[in-house]
Amino acid sequence: MFDNLKDLPLVKPSKWYSVLFQNMHKAFKEFDDYIEFADWWDFTNLRPEDFEKDKLPNGKELWHWLSRLTLPMQNICFLNKLIMGM
């Protein structure tokens, strides 16, 4: 499936591009090609919005979707600082 995505003319960064990563992560994080996909996706395409908390319909807030990745937390913090310019 990943091979089919490589040639699509995707706008980077964008909401759709972030949603693509979120869904691919959920579905394929245990597959051998996952690291290749993550490298292709390129974390420099993260947007400041990707670090915002998710709001549920009941008003409860969840940590941003990046915190649910299997990356070590220090990498998430580094990416956050990189994108936010802190």
ZAGUDREN-268618 format. One record per atom (N, C-alpha, C): x, y, z; atom name; residue number from 1; residue in three letters. Coordinates in steps of 0.05 Angstrom, whole numbers. Layout:
N
+--------+--------+--------+----+-----+-----+
|      u |      v |      w |  a |   k |   r |
+--------+--------+--------+----+-----+-----+
|      X |      Y |      Z | CA | NUM | ALA |
...
+--------+--------+--------+----+-----+-----+
***
This chain:
86
+--------+--------+--------+----+-----+-----+
|      u |      v |      w |  a |   k |   r |
+--------+--------+--------+----+-----+-----+
|     16 |    -24 |      0 |  N |   1 | MET |
|      0 |      0 |      0 | CA |   1 | MET |
|     17 |     25 |      0 |  C |   1 | MET |
|     39 |     25 |     15 |  N |   2 | PHE |
|     56 |     48 |     17 | CA |   2 | PHE |
|     68 |     55 |    -10 |  C |   2 | PHE |
|     74 |     36 |    -26 |  N |   3 | ASP |
|     85 |     41 |    -53 | CA |   3 | ASP |
|     66 |     57 |    -70 |  C |   3 | ASP |
|     40 |     54 |    -66 |  N |   4 | ASN |
|     19 |     69 |    -81 | CA |   4 | ASN |
|     18 |     98 |    -72 |  C |   4 | ASN |
|     26 |    104 |    -48 |  N |   5 | LEU |
|     25 |    131 |    -38 | CA |   5 | LEU |
|     49 |    148 |    -47 |  C |   5 | LEU |
|     71 |    136 |    -52 |  N |   6 | LYS |
|     96 |    151 |    -58 | CA |   6 | LYS |
|     93 |    170 |    -81 |  C |   6 | LYS |
|     77 |    163 |   -101 |  N |   7 | ASP |
|     76 |    180 |   -125 | CA |   7 | ASP |
|     52 |    199 |   -125 |  C |   7 | ASP |
|     36 |    199 |   -104 |  N |   8 | LEU |
|     13 |    217 |   -104 | CA |   8 | LEU |
|     23 |    246 |   -100 |  C |   8 | LEU |
|     10 |    265 |   -114 |  N |   9 | PRO |
|     18 |    293 |   -111 | CA |   9 | PRO |
|      5 |    305 |    -86 |  C |   9 | PRO |
|     18 |    301 |    -63 |  N |  10 | LEU |
|      7 |    310 |    -37 | CA |  10 | LEU |
|     18 |    337 |    -29 |  C |  10 | LEU |
|      0 |    353 |    -18 |  N |  11 | VAL |
|      9 |    379 |     -7 | CA |  11 | VAL |
|     21 |    375 |     20 |  C |  11 | VAL |
|     46 |    385 |     24 |  N |  12 | LYS |
|     60 |    381 |     49 | CA |  12 | LYS |
|     70 |    408 |     59 |  C |  12 | LYS |
|     67 |    414 |     83 |  N |  13 | PRO |
|     50 |    401 |    103 | CA |  13 | PRO |
|     21 |    410 |     99 |  C |  13 | PRO |
|      3 |    393 |    109 |  N |  14 | SER |
|    -26 |    399 |    107 | CA |  14 | SER |
|    -41 |    382 |    127 |  C |  14 | SER |
|    -65 |    388 |    132 |  N |  15 | LYS |
|    -82 |    372 |    150 | CA |  15 | LYS |
|    -85 |    344 |    139 |  C |  15 | LYS |
|    -90 |    342 |    113 |  N |  16 | TRP |
|    -93 |    315 |    101 | CA |  16 | TRP |
|    -68 |    299 |    104 |  C |  16 | TRP |
|    -45 |    312 |    100 |  N |  17 | TYR |
|    -19 |    297 |    102 | CA |  17 | TYR |
|    -15 |    287 |    131 |  C |  17 | TYR |
|    -23 |    303 |    150 |  N |  18 | SER |
|    -21 |    294 |    178 | CA |  18 | SER |
|    -40 |    271 |    184 |  C |  18 | SER |
|    -64 |    273 |    173 |  N |  19 | VAL |
|    -84 |    251 |    177 | CA |  19 | VAL |
|    -74 |    226 |    164 |  C |  19 | VAL |
|    -61 |    228 |    141 |  N |  20 | LEU |
|    -49 |    205 |    127 | CA |  20 | LEU |
|    -30 |    191 |    146 |  C |  20 | LEU |
|    -12 |    207 |    159 |  N |  21 | PHE |
|      7 |    194 |    177 | CA |  21 | PHE |
|     -7 |    181 |    201 |  C |  21 | PHE |
|    -26 |    195 |    213 |  N |  22 | GLN |
|    -40 |    184 |    236 | CA |  22 | GLN |
|    -52 |    157 |    229 |  C |  22 | GLN |
|    -66 |    155 |    206 |  N |  23 | ASN |
|    -79 |    130 |    199 | CA |  23 | ASN |
|    -60 |    108 |    191 |  C |  23 | ASN |
|    -39 |    116 |    177 |  N |  24 | MET |
|    -18 |     96 |    169 | CA |  24 | MET |
|     -5 |     85 |    194 |  C |  24 | MET |
|      0 |    103 |    214 |  N |  25 | HIS |
|     12 |     94 |    239 | CA |  25 | HIS |
|     -6 |     74 |    253 |  C |  25 | HIS |
|    -32 |     80 |    255 |  N |  26 | LYS |
|    -50 |     62 |    268 | CA |  26 | LYS |
|    -51 |     35 |    255 |  C |  26 | LYS |
|    -52 |     35 |    228 |  N |  27 | ALA |
|    -56 |     10 |    213 | CA |  27 | ALA |
|    -30 |     -6 |    209 |  C |  27 | ALA |
|     -7 |      7 |    207 |  N |  28 | PHE |
|     17 |     -7 |    197 | CA |  28 | PHE |
|     41 |     -4 |    215 |  C |  28 | PHE |
|     38 |      5 |    240 |  N |  29 | LYS |
|     62 |      9 |    257 | CA |  29 | LYS |
|     77 |    -16 |    263 |  C |  29 | LYS |
|     65 |    -39 |    260 |  N |  30 | GLU |
|     79 |    -64 |    265 | CA |  30 | GLU |
|     91 |    -77 |    240 |  C |  30 | GLU |
|     87 |    -65 |    217 |  N |  31 | PHE |
|     97 |    -76 |    192 | CA |  31 | PHE |
|    125 |    -67 |    186 |  C |  31 | PHE |
|    139 |    -83 |    171 |  N |  32 | ASP |
|    167 |    -78 |    164 | CA |  32 | ASP |
|    172 |    -52 |    150 |  C |  32 | ASP |
|    152 |    -44 |    133 |  N |  33 | ASP |
|    155 |    -20 |    117 | CA |  33 | ASP |
|    149 |      6 |    132 |  C |  33 | ASP |
|    141 |      4 |    157 |  N |  34 | TYR |
|    133 |     27 |    173 | CA |  34 | TYR |
|    155 |     48 |    174 |  C |  34 | TYR |
|    179 |     40 |    180 |  N |  35 | ILE |
|    201 |     60 |    183 | CA |  35 | ILE |
|    207 |     73 |    156 |  C |  35 | ILE |
|    205 |     58 |    135 |  N |  36 | GLU |
|    208 |     70 |    108 | CA |  36 | GLU |
|    186 |     90 |    103 |  C |  36 | GLU |
|    162 |     84 |    111 |  N |  37 | PHE |
|    140 |    103 |    107 | CA |  37 | PHE |
|    145 |    128 |    124 |  C |  37 | PHE |
|    152 |    125 |    149 |  N |  38 | ALA |
|    157 |    148 |    167 | CA |  38 | ALA |
|    180 |    165 |    156 |  C |  38 | ALA |
|    200 |    153 |    145 |  N |  39 | ASP |
|    222 |    169 |    133 | CA |  39 | ASP |
|    212 |    184 |    109 |  C |  39 | ASP |
|    196 |    171 |     92 |  N |  40 | TRP |
|    185 |    184 |     68 | CA |  40 | TRP |
|    167 |    207 |     77 |  C |  40 | TRP |
|    150 |    203 |     97 |  N |  41 | TRP |
|    131 |    223 |    106 | CA |  41 | TRP |
|    146 |    248 |    115 |  C |  41 | TRP |
|    168 |    244 |    129 |  N |  42 | ASP |
|    186 |    265 |    137 | CA |  42 | ASP |
|    174 |    283 |    159 |  C |  42 | ASP |
|    184 |    281 |    183 |  N |  43 | PHE |
|    173 |    295 |    206 | CA |  43 | PHE |
|    177 |    325 |    204 |  C |  43 | PHE |
|    193 |    335 |    185 |  N |  44 | THR |
|    194 |    364 |    181 | CA |  44 | THR |
|    168 |    375 |    169 |  C |  44 | THR |
|    150 |    357 |    161 |  N |  45 | ASN |
|    124 |    365 |    151 | CA |  45 | ASN |
|    103 |    368 |    173 |  C |  45 | ASN |
|    112 |    366 |    198 |  N |  46 | LEU |
|     93 |    371 |    220 | CA |  46 | LEU |
|     85 |    400 |    221 |  C |  46 | LEU |
|     60 |    405 |    229 |  N |  47 | ARG |
|     50 |    432 |    231 | CA |  47 | ARG |
|     46 |    439 |    260 |  C |  47 | ARG |
|     46 |    464 |    268 |  N |  48 | PRO |
|     41 |    471 |    296 | CA |  48 | PRO |
|     15 |    459 |    306 |  C |  48 | PRO |
|     -5 |    457 |    289 |  N |  49 | GLU |
|    -31 |    445 |    296 | CA |  49 | GLU |
|    -29 |    416 |    304 |  C |  49 | GLU |
|     -8 |    402 |    294 |  N |  50 | ASP |
|     -4 |    374 |    301 | CA |  50 | ASP |
|      3 |    370 |    330 |  C |  50 | ASP |
|     11 |    391 |    343 |  N |  51 | PHE |
|     19 |    390 |    372 | CA |  51 | PHE |
|     -3 |    398 |    390 |  C |  51 | PHE |
|    -26 |    406 |    379 |  N |  52 | GLU |
|    -49 |    415 |    396 | CA |  52 | GLU |
|    -64 |    390 |    406 |  C |  52 | GLU |
|    -76 |    394 |    430 |  N |  53 | LYS |
|    -92 |    372 |    441 | CA |  53 | LYS |
|   -117 |    367 |    425 |  C |  53 | LYS |
|   -125 |    342 |    425 |  N |  54 | ASP |
|   -150 |    335 |    411 | CA |  54 | ASP |
|   -173 |    339 |    430 |  C |  54 | ASP |
|   -196 |    350 |    420 |  N |  55 | LYS |
|   -219 |    354 |    437 | CA |  55 | LYS |
|   -241 |    334 |    429 |  C |  55 | LYS |
|   -251 |    320 |    449 |  N |  56 | LEU |
|   -273 |    301 |    444 | CA |  56 | LEU |
|   -300 |    317 |    445 |  C |  56 | LEU |
|   -321 |    305 |    434 |  N |  57 | PRO |
|   -347 |    318 |    434 | CA |  57 | PRO |
|   -357 |    326 |    462 |  C |  57 | PRO |
|   -348 |    311 |    483 |  N |  58 | ASN |
|   -356 |    317 |    510 | CA |  58 | ASN |
|   -339 |    338 |    523 |  C |  58 | ASN |
|   -320 |    350 |    508 |  N |  59 | GLY |
|   -304 |    371 |    518 | CA |  59 | GLY |
|   -277 |    362 |    530 |  C |  59 | GLY |
|   -274 |    336 |    535 |  N |  60 | LYS |
|   -250 |    326 |    546 | CA |  60 | LYS |
|   -227 |    329 |    526 |  C |  60 | LYS |
|   -203 |    335 |    536 |  N |  61 | GLU |
|   -180 |    339 |    518 | CA |  61 | GLU |
|   -161 |    315 |    521 |  C |  61 | GLU |
|   -150 |    307 |    498 |  N |  62 | LEU |
|   -130 |    286 |    497 | CA |  62 | LEU |
|   -104 |    299 |    487 |  C |  62 | LEU |
|    -82 |    286 |    495 |  N |  63 | TRP |
|    -56 |    296 |    485 | CA |  63 | TRP |
|    -56 |    295 |    455 |  C |  63 | TRP |
|    -39 |    311 |    443 |  N |  64 | HIS |
|    -38 |    312 |    414 | CA |  64 | HIS |
|    -31 |    284 |    403 |  C |  64 | HIS |
|    -38 |    280 |    378 |  N |  65 | TRP |
|    -35 |    253 |    366 | CA |  65 | TRP |
|     -6 |    244 |    365 |  C |  65 | TRP |
|     13 |    263 |    364 |  N |  66 | LEU |
|     41 |    255 |    364 | CA |  66 | LEU |
|     49 |    240 |    390 |  C |  66 | LEU |
|     36 |    247 |    412 |  N |  67 | SER |
|     43 |    234 |    437 | CA |  67 | SER |
|     35 |    205 |    437 |  C |  67 | SER |
|     18 |    197 |    418 |  N |  68 | ARG |
|     10 |    169 |    417 | CA |  68 | ARG |
|     28 |    152 |    398 |  C |  68 | ARG |
|     48 |    165 |    387 |  N |  69 | LEU |
|     67 |    150 |    371 | CA |  69 | LEU |
|     85 |    134 |    389 |  C |  69 | LEU |
|     99 |    115 |    377 |  N |  70 | THR |
|    116 |     98 |    393 | CA |  70 | THR |
|    145 |    109 |    394 |  C |  70 | THR |
|    147 |    135 |    387 |  N |  71 | LEU |
|    173 |    148 |    390 | CA |  71 | LEU |
|    179 |    154 |    419 |  C |  71 | LEU |
|    204 |    155 |    427 |  N |  72 | PRO |
|    210 |    164 |    454 | CA |  72 | PRO |
|    200 |    192 |    458 |  C |  72 | PRO |
|    191 |    199 |    482 |  N |  73 | MET |
|    180 |    225 |    488 | CA |  73 | MET |
|    200 |    248 |    483 |  C |  73 | MET |
|    226 |    243 |    488 |  N |  74 | GLN |
|    245 |    265 |    483 | CA |  74 | GLN |
|    246 |    272 |    454 |  C |  74 | GLN |
|    241 |    253 |    436 |  N |  75 | ASN |
|    240 |    260 |    407 | CA |  75 | ASN |
|    215 |    277 |    401 |  C |  75 | ASN |
|    193 |    271 |    414 |  N |  76 | ILE |
|    168 |    286 |    410 | CA |  76 | ILE |
|    173 |    315 |    419 |  C |  76 | ILE |
|    185 |    318 |    443 |  N |  77 | CYS |
|    191 |    345 |    453 | CA |  77 | CYS |
|    210 |    360 |    435 |  C |  77 | CYS |
|    230 |    346 |    424 |  N |  78 | PHE |
|    248 |    359 |    405 | CA |  78 | PHE |
|    233 |    368 |    380 |  C |  78 | PHE |
|    216 |    351 |    369 |  N |  79 | LEU |
|    201 |    358 |    346 | CA |  79 | LEU |
|    183 |    382 |    351 |  C |  79 | LEU |
|    170 |    382 |    375 |  N |  80 | ASN |
|    153 |    404 |    383 | CA |  80 | ASN |
|    169 |    430 |    383 |  C |  80 | ASN |
|    192 |    430 |    395 |  N |  81 | LYS |
|    209 |    454 |    397 | CA |  81 | LYS |
|    218 |    463 |    369 |  C |  81 | LYS |
|    224 |    444 |    352 |  N |  82 | LEU |
|    233 |    450 |    325 | CA |  82 | LEU |
|    211 |    464 |    310 |  C |  82 | LEU |
|    187 |    453 |    311 |  N |  83 | ILE |
|    165 |    465 |    296 | CA |  83 | ILE |
|    156 |    491 |    308 |  C |  83 | ILE |
|    155 |    493 |    334 |  N |  84 | MET |
|    144 |    517 |    347 | CA |  84 | MET |
|    165 |    539 |    349 |  C |  84 | MET |
|    191 |    532 |    343 |  N |  85 | GLY |
|    212 |    552 |    344 | CA |  85 | GLY |
|    220 |    559 |    372 |  C |  85 | GLY |
|    217 |    541 |    391 |  N |  86 | MET |
|    224 |    547 |    419 | CA |  86 | MET |
|    252 |    539 |    425 |  C |  86 | MET |
+--------+--------+--------+----+-----+-----+
***
